[in-house]
Amino acid sequence: MKRCGHWLTSPWRRTAVAALAGALPVLAFPAPALWWWAYVALVPWILLARSAPTGRRAAYDGWGGGFGFMLAMHHWLLPDLHVFTLVLAALLGGLWAPWAWLVRRFLAEAEAPTRRRVLAALLVLPSAWLAVELVRSWQGLGGPWGVLGASQWQVGPALRLASVGGVWLLSFLVVAVNVAAAVLVALPASRAPAVAGLVATAATASAAWAWAPRPDADGETRVAVVQPGVIDGPDLRFDREEELTRRLVGQDVDLVVWGESSVGYDLAERPDLARRIAELVRATGADILVNVDARRSDRPGIYKSSILVGAGGPTGDRYDKMKLVPFGEYIPARSLLGWATSVGRAAGEDRRRGTEQVLMDAGHGVRFGPMVCFETAFPDMSRHLVEDGADLLVGQSSTSSFQRSWAPAQHASLGALRAAETGRPFVHATLTGDSAVYDASGRRLGSWLGPDASTAAVYDVPLADGVTPYVRYGDWAVHGALLVLVAFGLTEGGRAVRLRRTAPAPLGPPARTVRESPARPGR
């Protein structure tokens, strides 16, 4: 152990180890999807930060680990953004510096943490992690892709917890388990509070499993997903989508969903395409939700828009994408960061944003809320749609630029979380895979359509009624975490003031300066 500690005295070696430790949690996400790994994946990072000789060095460990996590989580961006991916990972990695500083503050190796401090760590450190996830979830910083709790998308009890506190509650509990595991490994004398933390986590999960309200069955709808596969060019893609949709004739579907950018022209400029889609509606008996990625004819700029087409053409229901992908669909501060277009496939022209979410009618009284691309990563968007009355959530996506990477599976898994959080079924339709459908509890319906599939698949989707605690109370887990951090800050501030007031006064007069001279006798 001493030899290992000596080896880590090199700042460069220590930073490299921190980056490797920070990358470990990514194995819990798809494609590896080792969900159980999330509960111990942070332990090496925590042990490294607590061994830091100073708080400043711990902050560097946090930065290095954050860099490793963000780079590993988004490694599939390298072919598109190249070196700029490293720049983004380095900038966002700094968000974890305060978290690692707090790890050392509570669990420093050089001190002997008391049981009270360990108990506080089980509350403050997960709260600080949530604060990091909250900041990086801002759309301008890339959005909430890779939120730690999202690694639990295939675990039934975890999905039940998501219906109570969203993905944020899952993140909090996963970090708390990691902190407890690190204490069990490194602080044998403090095993009692660590075990108490694990018991509390298990009790919380059990209570949610037993008492959280389950979605009430409320009928069924039949939805078809059209996935054309990798096809170059909007005209050939449209032809393939048309061919696949015709296969749905006679299958009694209620709604047909095409993926993101499934139509490459504004339908007002191409009435021939609108007529062809309307003919498909009449043939199948189901409205078709397409996604247009084109310059609009009625206003300036390029929009990505979900458009519902009925038997007579576009129905007028239109949703313009609100949250754009940084660098992929627009460049933040283009005057400063526009050089990203010279090192990778960043957006040459900024897409325009929509202003509000929209509900559409799929027929038979079923209302659905569309989202486009990585908007499905934002829990608040699906929650607001359900608050407005959505019976079904629909995500249209295209990850064709990232085929054979982990991105399609990561994206498809998010639908399980959004379904469980809101108690509404979720349809994730893509151009090239992975497409997936989930029921109102987050359970997968049927099989995924992988990147090799070019087909139209039909799903019988059970509808649900009722309001989950997450929809009713929102991001209360995040608000609670912020209150914990505020309380911690006030406690530390009060402690500093008390120490200053109780500090002993100097025992004698201050020392003379060189300019002073002793008084002469008799004067």
Residue pairs with C-beta under 8 A, 6 or more apart in sequence:
5 51
7 13
8 14
8 17
8 48
8 51
11 60
14 48
14 57
14 60
14 61
14 64
15 60
15 61
15 64
16 64
17 48
17 64
18 45
18 48
18 60
18 61
18 62
18 63
18 64
18 65
18 68
19 64
19 65
19 67
19 68
19 71
20 68
21 44
21 45
21 48
21 65
21 68
22 45
22 64
22 65
22 66
22 67
22 68
22 69
22 72
22 93
22 96
23 68
23 69
23 71
23 72
24 37
24 41
24 42
24 44
24 45
25 37
25 38
25 41
25 42
25 69
25 148
25 151
26 32
26 69
26 72
26 73
26 146
27 34
27 37
27 41
28 34
28 35
28 36
28 37
28 38
28 41
28 148
28 151
29 73
29 146
29 150
29 151
29 406
29 410
29 413
30 406
30 409
30 410
30 412
30 413
31 406
31 409
31 410
32 406
33 151
33 154
33 409
33 413
35 151
35 152
35 153
35 154
35 155
35 158
38 148
38 151
38 152
38 174
39 174
39 177
39 178
39 181
40 177
40 178
40 181
41 178
42 175
42 178
42 179
42 182
43 178
43 181
43 182
43 185
45 61
45 65
45 100
46 103
46 107
46 178
46 179
46 182
47 182
47 185
47 186
48 61
48 65
49 58
49 61
49 62
49 65
49 100
49 101
49 103
49 104
50 58
50 103
50 104
50 107
50 108
50 109
50 182
50 186
51 109
52 58
52 60
52 61
52 100
52 104
53 110
55 101
55 104
55 105
58 100
58 101
58 103
58 104
59 97
59 98
59 100
59 101
60 97
61 100
62 96
62 97
62 98
62 99
62 100
62 101
62 103
63 93
63 94
63 96
63 97
63 100
64 93
65 93
65 96
65 100
66 92
66 93
66 94
66 95
66 96
66 97
66 132
67 89
67 90
67 93
68 93
69 93
69 96
69 146
70 88
70 89
70 92
70 93
70 146
71 85
71 86
71 89
73 145
73 146
74 85
74 88
74 89
74 142
74 145
74 146
75 85
75 405
75 406
76 402
76 405
76 406
76 407
77 85
77 402
78 85
80 328
80 344
80 345
80 346
80 401
81 88
81 327
81 340
81 343
81 344
81 345
81 346
82 343
82 344
83 343
83 344
84 327
84 340
84 343
84 344
84 346
85 344
88 142
92 136
92 141
92 142
95 132
95 135
95 136
96 132
98 128
98 132
99 125
99 128
99 129
99 132
102 124
102 125
102 128
103 121
103 125
106 113
106 117
106 118
106 120
106 121
106 124
106 125
107 113
107 117
107 118
107 121
107 182
107 183
107 186
107 187
109 186
112 189
113 121
113 187
113 190
114 190
115 190
115 192
115 193
118 183
118 187
118 190
118 193
118 194
119 193
119 196
119 197
120 488
121 179
121 183
122 176
122 179
122 180
122 193
122 194
122 197
123 176
123 484
124 484
124 485
124 488
125 175
125 176
125 179
126 171
126 172
126 173
126 175
126 176
126 179
126 481
127 172
127 480
127 481
127 482
127 484
127 485
127 488
128 481
128 485
129 148
129 171
129 172
129 175
130 168
130 171
130 172
130 175
130 477
130 478
130 481
130 482
131 481
131 482
131 485
133 144
133 147
133 148
133 168
133 171
134 168
134 478
134 482
135 141
136 142
136 144
137 143
137 144
137 147
137 378
139 323
139 324
139 326
139 378
140 326
140 332
141 326
142 326
143 323
143 374
143 377
143 378
144 167
144 377
144 378
144 379
145 374
145 377
145 410
146 410
147 167
147 168
147 171
147 377
148 170
148 171
148 174
148 175
149 158
149 162
149 167
149 168
149 169
149 170
149 171
149 172
149 173
149 174
149 417
150 167
150 170
150 413
150 414
150 417
151 174
152 158
152 159
152 162
152 170
152 174
153 159
153 413
153 414
153 416
153 417
153 442
154 413
154 416
154 444
156 209
156 443
157 205
157 206
157 208
157 209
158 170
158 205
159 416
159 417
159 420
159 441
159 442
159 443
160 205
160 208
160 209
160 212
160 420
160 441
161 169
161 170
161 173
161 204
161 205
161 208
161 212
162 169
162 170
162 417
162 420
162 421
162 442
162 470
163 208
163 212
163 213
163 420
163 421
163 423
163 441
163 468
163 469
163 470
164 208
164 212
164 468
164 469
164 470
165 172
165 469
165 470
165 476
165 477
166 379
166 383
166 421
166 470
166 475
166 477
167 379
167 417
167 421
168 379
168 475
168 477
168 478
168 481
169 477
172 477
172 481
173 201
173 204
173 205
176 197
176 201
177 197
177 198
177 201
179 194
179 197
180 194
180 195
180 197
180 198
180 201
181 194
183 190
183 191
183 193
183 194
184 191
184 194
184 195
187 194
212 468
212 469
213 466
213 468
213 469
214 441
215 423
215 424
215 440
215 441
215 464
215 465
215 466
215 468
216 464
216 465
216 466
217 462
217 463
217 464
217 465
218 391
218 463
218 464
218 465
219 462
219 463
220 460
220 461
220 462
220 463
221 254
221 255
221 362
221 364
221 366
221 391
221 392
221 461
221 463
222 251
222 252
222 253
222 254
222 255
222 458
222 459
222 460
222 461
223 253
223 254
223 255
223 256
223 257
223 392
223 427
223 437
223 458
223 459
223 461
224 245
224 248
224 251
224 253
224 255
224 256
224 257
224 284
224 286
224 456
224 457
224 458
224 459
225 257
225 427
225 429
225 435
225 437
225 449
225 456
225 457
225 459
226 241
226 244
226 245
226 256
226 257
226 258
226 259
226 262
226 429
226 456
227 244
227 259
227 429
227 430
227 431
227 432
227 433
227 435
227 449
227 453
227 454
227 455
227 456
227 457
228 237
228 240
228 241
228 244
228 259
228 262
228 431
228 432
228 454
229 240
229 431
229 432
229 433
229 452
229 453
229 454
230 400
230 403
230 432
230 451
231 237
231 240
234 263
234 264
234 265
235 264
237 262
237 264
237 431
238 262
238 263
238 264
238 273
238 276
240 454
241 258
241 262
242 276
242 277
242 280
244 454
244 455
244 456
245 256
245 280
245 284
245 288
245 456
246 280
246 283
246 284
247 456
248 256
248 284
248 286
248 456
248 458
249 283
249 284
251 284
251 458
252 285
253 284
253 285
253 286
253 458
254 286
254 362
254 363
254 364
254 366
255 286
255 287
255 288
255 289
255 362
255 363
255 366
255 368
256 280
256 284
256 286
256 287
256 288
256 289
256 456
257 288
257 289
257 394
257 396
257 427
257 429
258 288
258 289
258 290
258 291
258 396
258 429
259 291
259 396
259 397
259 398
259 429
259 430
259 431
259 432
259 435
260 291
260 293
260 304
260 372
260 373
260 396
260 397
260 398
260 430
260 431
261 291
261 292
261 293
261 304
261 398
261 431
262 290
262 291
262 396
262 431
263 273
263 290
263 291
263 292
263 293
263 294
263 307
264 292
264 293
264 294
265 273
265 292
265 294
266 292
266 294
266 295
266 296
266 297
267 273
267 274
267 277
267 292
267 307
267 309
267 313
267 314
268 274
268 296
268 297
268 298
269 294
269 297
274 309
274 313
274 314
275 313
277 288
277 290
277 309
277 313
278 309
278 310
278 311
278 312
278 313
280 288
281 287
281 288
281 309
281 310
281 311
282 311
286 363
287 308
287 309
287 310
287 315
287 362
287 363
288 308
288 309
289 306
289 307
289 308
289 309
289 360
289 370
289 394
289 396
290 306
290 307
290 309
291 304
291 305
291 306
291 307
291 372
291 396
292 303
292 304
292 305
292 307
293 302
293 303
293 304
294 302
294 303
295 301
295 302
295 303
296 302
296 303
296 305
299 352
300 352
301 350
301 351
301 352
302 349
302 351
302 352
303 320
303 321
303 351
303 352
303 354
304 320
304 321
304 329
304 351
304 372
304 373
305 318
305 319
305 320
305 321
305 354
306 318
306 319
306 321
306 358
306 360
306 370
306 372
306 394
306 396
307 314
307 317
307 318
308 314
308 315
308 317
308 318
308 360
309 315
315 360
317 358
317 360
317 361
318 358
319 354
319 357
319 358
319 360
319 370
319 372
320 352
320 353
320 354
320 355
321 351
321 353
321 354
321 372
321 373
321 375
322 353
322 354
322 355
322 356
322 357
322 375
322 381
323 353
323 374
323 375
323 378
323 381
324 330
324 350
324 351
324 353
325 373
325 374
326 332
327 340
327 344
327 346
327 347
328 346
328 347
329 347
329 350
329 351
330 347
330 350
330 351
331 337
331 338
331 340
331 341
331 346
331 347
331 350
334 350
340 346
341 347
341 348
345 401
357 369
357 381
357 384
357 385
357 388
358 369
358 370
359 367
359 368
359 369
359 385
359 388
359 389
359 390
360 367
360 368
360 369
360 370
361 367
362 368
362 392
366 391
366 392
366 463
367 389
367 390
367 391
367 392
368 390
368 391
368 392
368 393
368 394
369 382
369 385
369 386
369 388
369 390
369 392
369 393
369 394
370 394
370 395
370 396
371 381
371 382
371 385
371 393
371 394
371 395
371 396
372 395
372 396
372 397
373 395
373 396
373 397
373 398
374 397
374 411
375 381
375 395
376 382
376 395
376 397
376 411
376 414
376 415
376 418
376 426
376 428
377 411
377 414
379 417
379 418
379 421
379 470
379 475
380 474
380 475
382 393
382 418
382 421
382 422
382 424
382 426
383 421
383 422
383 470
383 471
383 474
385 393
385 422
386 393
386 422
386 423
386 424
386 467
386 471
387 471
390 424
391 424
391 463
392 424
392 425
392 426
392 427
392 461
392 463
393 415
393 418
393 419
393 422
393 424
393 425
393 426
393 427
394 426
394 427
394 429
395 414
395 415
395 418
395 426
395 427
395 428
395 429
396 429
396 430
397 411
397 428
397 429
397 430
397 431
398 430
398 431
398 432
399 407
399 408
399 411
399 430
399 432
399 433
399 434
400 431
400 432
402 408
403 432
403 433
403 451
404 451
408 430
408 432
408 433
408 434
408 451
409 434
411 428
411 430
411 434
412 428
412 430
412 434
412 435
412 436
412 448
413 436
414 428
415 426
415 427
415 428
415 436
415 437
415 438
416 426
416 438
416 442
416 443
416 444
417 442
418 426
419 425
419 426
419 438
419 439
419 440
419 441
419 442
420 441
420 442
421 468
421 470
421 471
422 440
422 468
422 470
422 471
423 440
423 441
423 464
423 466
423 467
423 468
423 471
424 440
424 464
425 437
425 438
425 439
425 440
425 445
425 461
425 462
425 463
425 464
426 437
426 438
427 437
427 459
427 461
428 434
428 435
428 436
428 437
428 438
429 435
430 449
432 451
433 448
433 449
433 450
433 451
433 452
433 453
434 448
434 449
434 450
434 451
435 448
435 449
435 453
435 457
436 444
436 448
436 449
437 444
437 445
437 446
437 459
437 461
438 444
438 445
439 445
439 461
439 462
439 464
440 462
440 463
440 464
445 459
445 460
445 461
446 457
446 459
449 455
449 457
512 518
